[in-house]
Amino acid sequence: MKTLWHLVKRFFGSLKQKSVNQEELLWVKRILSQEEMHLWKEMPENDQCHSIEVARRAEMLLGKFEPEILAAALLHDLGKTKSQAGVWTRVLATLLGLILPKEKKEKWAEKSGISGKIGQYLQHPAQGANLLRSAGSAPLVVAWAEEHHLPERSWTVNSEIGNILKAADND
């Protein structure tokens, strides 16, 4: 029931158009490399706003400015850009992701059309990690993008840092 309530809140939150202000943009530029900044700017503005919210919460939980950890927070959902999925496709993908087996998700990611978008959206952790690896991101940033939906026992990320990033994402 908690998951369903979270998904409902997330859906209604996604309908509200958000924008990044100049102060937030300058803050993000202090954290990300040039290559990472280029990738971050490809994210839809609502996703950019979400990433800033997550990074700000992570900074508050850390109690200090840690650029590498904040970069992981800012870029954890980067792979969603690959699917170019709109709100309704994301909703459908999220719901199907709860019931589809892993093999089906992987096969759909190779298709075109709506099933391809859904499959790519559901594969966003691996896709984001690949983009970040190619951009030369720090190992923590790459690992968190790839592992942020996995259970803690599966993380290669330090559990203290992972728990802070997970709590900051509130996902």
Secondary structure, DSSP 8 states (H G I E B T S, - for coil): -HHHHHHHHHHHHHHS-----HHHHHHHHHHS-HHHHHHHHTS-HHHHHHHHHHHHHHHHHHTS--HHHHHHHHHTTTTHHHHT--HHHHHHHHHHHTTS-HHHHHHHHTS-HHHHHHHHHHTHHHHHHHHHHHTT--HHHHHHHHHTTS-GGG--S-HHHHHHHHHHHT-
